[in-house]
């Protein structure tokens, strides 16, 4: 187990020197954005991720912190440090260093410049999630430079390959090196923590805290039919069956399901707005919640979105095979219910043709943690250091993060990257989008929140 090795008897910085901490977080975020660690989904994507990892390791070594490096394949490294505390039940803070591809021609400013323009740090990864990687690095150095010891042991990990399902990062580490996470009981990372202002309540900033994630259950529907000449149709038509199956899924309205995360979120909304919503009001209500609305709406129910169709090679040939892919996102604890519903829908739609259909499912990996966990109160207390009026709202993330693999190790997982943002900025909407950027002030103050959080968790 690795720990800080700086001479903590001679600190060179005061713990409450938030300006020095924030300036480092901003500079590190800029430097990391300038490393184009693009993840194309292919196993060998160059060494951009490793360049980020080695940059982080050097900055930590400068203050006497030595960590552990593990790479699943050349260029795809992961880095871990541990800062010992009095309580050995460690809190894991983690981020990823890879970013999605970018079309530079679509951007107003170069996507790998890391430049500060009108108070904003521009570049791919500014919110997803080199800002948090930079905050983590600054906070780790802050411990070494101040000589402060956390009450609880801290583990920090910078992963590769989150943007392609963690195959060479968190997924690989959990499968092949679970010992890396020995002693960890809770984890904190994306997606949440950035403030959202409700249009009808402009004086209140809501900071979503992810306490659950939907499981990804990608499905492939395939049908074997009778091939033949287009002028003489007979028997089972694979194209017709697959089209009916996809249409049945697409037009189905899945019901709202009250998960603990949803109920905790609605309790918070009631505190802010004074309004408690019935189920038949929720879809309409989300349209009043600004940038937060679409995310919450996607987390109200299970979803199944057809995304691909494949069949045939000539207009006059009836193909023997047809297939479709469906992107299914399943609420934690409701997997069996979802699969049973899909099967019933397809049996009702296809009748005898159901036997011609084969479904291959990816096992869903939903994440669910306790929205009443003491860590939630710790997050609230830490946020209050920069935004006393800010409201932390536990919610369910309809997408997925590295947490979906960590929870296999019985680690309780949360998502909170503290960013106080202008009310007009849609942080959710800038994930994987053009002109990704983050305010300098948000990164600066976010590092302070993270320091408080780690010190008091």
Steps between C-alpha positions, in 0.01 A plus 500: 500500500643833390486820701639850499869513573560875518652650813170588666678641806584808298185608314540774243134601465210575735196273470267796443709644216217441256640735242820298459297179482259642245772646279668160482171329413445743214854464366488120519165493319646712221809282468297177489269639230811577292578128490273356226409172669230412248331162539371364168386172649784305342741308727805689377433873492850632559639618830285807575356342815846399616626853440231626736582234757872577490431873529293433814767270643771764447300772672436270794864393518599867520343513849613155607196292407581172329223287354433174319474465122323217321438481125267253334692544175766743372392862527194430714613556854319548830649672804422466872610682813396452862510767769470323837247618755399392848202300367622224264162471325613692196312745283589464133503817287538417132495654155585396147757660273365397159269716290268436207602594143453853377447681171712811543327679212179515704661684791528873556846451654757218467372200699839406647626849581392512864491877456318732738264722301269746676533308825439154353740208451436366151567154370396140464480353847431831675191347664550133407709479706844656508369773727452242775829328416668837552311567825600158633864562416494840670330362813747210529790746481320723753514221757872455446577873503295573814593190698132441582385142554144406396273341759432222254746336262473634147566312181521692175497324163528642151359249248541449128223394259183610681357626171503148354347310791818473708626197308864605551438701816263451793339186356841340446625598846191368679523171309877449519622708795218536753767516771568855380180606673548312827358695792282730287140525619377805305588672173437844354532613137273623217219584402357772721601793715458773240242758596169535318255786551127433464344770279217563751742516793798704377638568848566132578776288355441124498803271496402148383674215681490167316402223742398251231558419133289315251636170375596471135323203342579521131299248302537344156184371338552258214254312281545201271249499218448346159714647224370531150423714198329828576221420257403177680476564875421195712560384854649713777634834376794592724475871415132513587546322832793716608312816403197397704720413799679834490176693458344324799792597721519857369134584559478354850472747787682354799346608832661729755678302772574646841860413580657628825700745288186643336319537830800677654513735203127576519533572871768757418291656223210529744725687743608745229170552320245424770334266250463122529420334166278206418627246246273628225652848547865405496571498127354848460672621818846406372457754221499770771830386648732654243812311401429243772166399348611271212737307727238444768238411239727227359536355850128471576455167325670221312570592138561308178617694194543325161831614354595274205334287231675254268347291220531412135733580214272549195153639443381185324632253757314404817781455755527198726619713793414831660621658822462808717674645801315657791665724758324405823559685827362323805430633848684332787298224661255477211694289251273192513191715466648668192593175324158349572329810357703486179429132453127554552496790253672295232287190552183708472625675186654207313279210593628185327786696346648548849675165465702640207642776724823467700599757762855536630516719809793674661472449875395833657731650760289751688645683801305592811622659823320632805376859443494536881867400538705714742722582201210698353503724807877534465451619143243755620737633767788524253289684242389751763859628521456670161120513454310504832168527316576215262274195516636148450245280323557123483394370159530207261740533206346346187846433352800309639845567646797305637292457816307216334806279527614616843164410653575135417750520784224608741615860483226756557526744208403864450543770235589856596748731323447835678453785252312824570381606155313790338127435473519520119759224460378147424778282640314177422467614140874556459601142571639369168385817323678775311630808683543310828618740769491568873528824699836567661316602815316167515819294488667733749222473759426136416845400624417663834179296525687181417763575766231552764315189389805276516604642835163434664359192327 
